[in-house]
Amino acid sequence: MEIEKAILAVITTNQSRISGGAPIFICDSSDELQKMAANLEAITDGIAHALSDELFIIVKH
């Protein structure tokens, strides 16, 4: 099975602004947020997009 055109993960430092059906990763700092996004991008073969300073999504195009 190949997943295309989907949000694979949400990564944030602000849990109060997040809900939904994708896996959600909560980070304690901006540095941890950046590292988590980079790691998940590589693991899932997706692309990380910063939607704000405290929110990234990993997308498969």
C-alpha positions as CSV (number, residue, x, y, z in Angstrom):
1,M,0.0,0.0,0.0
2,E,1.3,3.4,-0.9
3,I,0.0,6.6,0.8
4,E,-0.2,9.7,-1.4
5,K,-1.5,13.2,-0.7
6,A,-2.0,12.9,3.1
7,I,-0.9,14.6,6.3
8,L,1.2,11.9,8.0
9,A,1.9,13.7,11.3
10,V,1.4,16.9,13.2
11,I,4.2,18.2,15.5
12,T,3.7,21.1,17.9
13,T,4.8,22.8,21.1
14,N,1.2,24.0,21.8
15,Q,-1.1,21.1,22.5
16,S,-4.1,23.3,23.2
17,R,-4.4,24.2,19.5
18,I,-4.3,20.7,18.1
19,S,-6.8,17.9,17.5
20,G,-7.5,15.6,14.6
21,G,-7.0,12.3,13.0
22,A,-3.2,12.3,12.2
23,P,-0.6,11.2,14.7
24,I,0.3,14.2,17.0
25,F,3.7,14.7,18.5
26,I,4.0,17.2,21.4
27,C,7.4,18.8,22.0
28,D,8.7,20.7,24.9
29,S,10.9,23.2,23.0
30,S,11.4,24.8,19.6
31,D,14.7,22.8,19.2
32,E,13.0,19.5,20.0
33,L,10.2,20.5,17.5
34,Q,12.8,21.1,14.7
35,K,14.6,17.8,15.4
36,M,11.3,15.8,15.6
37,A,10.2,17.3,12.3
38,A,13.5,16.4,10.6
39,N,13.4,12.9,11.9
40,L,9.8,12.2,11.0
41,E,10.4,13.7,7.5
42,A,13.1,11.2,6.9
43,I,11.4,8.2,8.5
44,T,8.1,8.7,6.6
45,D,9.7,9.9,3.3
46,G,7.4,12.9,3.6
47,I,8.0,16.7,3.6
48,A,8.0,18.9,6.7
49,H,6.0,22.1,6.4
50,A,6.2,24.8,9.1
51,L,2.8,26.4,9.5
52,S,3.9,28.5,12.4
53,D,6.8,28.8,14.9
54,E,5.0,26.1,17.0
55,L,3.4,23.9,14.4
56,F,4.8,21.5,11.7
57,I,3.0,19.0,9.5
58,I,4.6,16.1,7.7
59,V,2.9,15.7,4.3
60,K,3.1,13.1,1.6
61,H,2.7,14.7,-1.8
